[in-house]
Amino acid sequence: MADTEVDVQKIHIRSADGAESDATVFTAEELPPKALVISTPAIGVPASYYEPLARELARHGFCVVTAELRGIG
């Protein structure tokens, strides 16, 4: 599974009250998702810090979404 390609999709989110945030979706190109993992960062840690973990989980068949906390990032 280490050679499984990971598809990365960036998403920009705007809520009804105008707050904006970014999210990233990681999926394995050849594998159907086993489950969805939603990763929210620790306070003061950017969501990008979790990208290596998200890519590894995606390589093993999980769909992973990382996102910045509201008002951060």
N, C-alpha and C positions, 0 to 999 in steps of 0.2 A: 504493500500500500504506500510505501514511501515515495514511489514514482507516480502516484496518482496526481493528476493536474487539478489545481484548485481554481475555481472561477470566483472572482471577486467583483462585487457590484456595490458601488457607492450610492447612497440614497440621502437626499436632503429633505428634511421634514419641517413643515411649518404648521404649528397648531392654530386653532381657531382664534386664540388671543394674540397671535403674531410671534410667539416664541419660536425660535428656530434651533435645530439640532441636526447633526449628521450621524448616519449609521452606515455600517458596512456589513454586507451579507457574504458569507464564505460557504461555498458548496463544492463538492467533488463533481467533476465533469462526468465521470462514468458511473457513479453510484447513486441509486435512489436514496433520499434522506432516511436515516433510521429514526431520527428525532430532531427536534429543534432545541438548540441551546441559545439562550439569551444571556449575553455577558454585559453587565453594567460595571463600569470601573469604580475603583475605590476613590474617595474624595481626594482631589489633587493629582490623580493619576490619569493621563489621557487614555482614551479607548485604544489608541494605536499600540500601547504597551502590551495589550493582549493579543495582538495579531499573530505572533508565533503559535500560541496555544490554539487560536481559532483555526489557523491553517492545518495544524496537526489533527484537530478534531474533524475538520472537513475531510481530510485524507482518509479518515476512518469511517466516513459515511454520515457524519452529522452535518446538519445545516446550522451554521453559527451566525448570530447577529451580534455585533458589538455596536455600542452607541454611547455618545457622550451624555452625561447627565444634563438635565435642563439647566440652562444658564451657564454651562461650562463648556469650553471647547469651541 
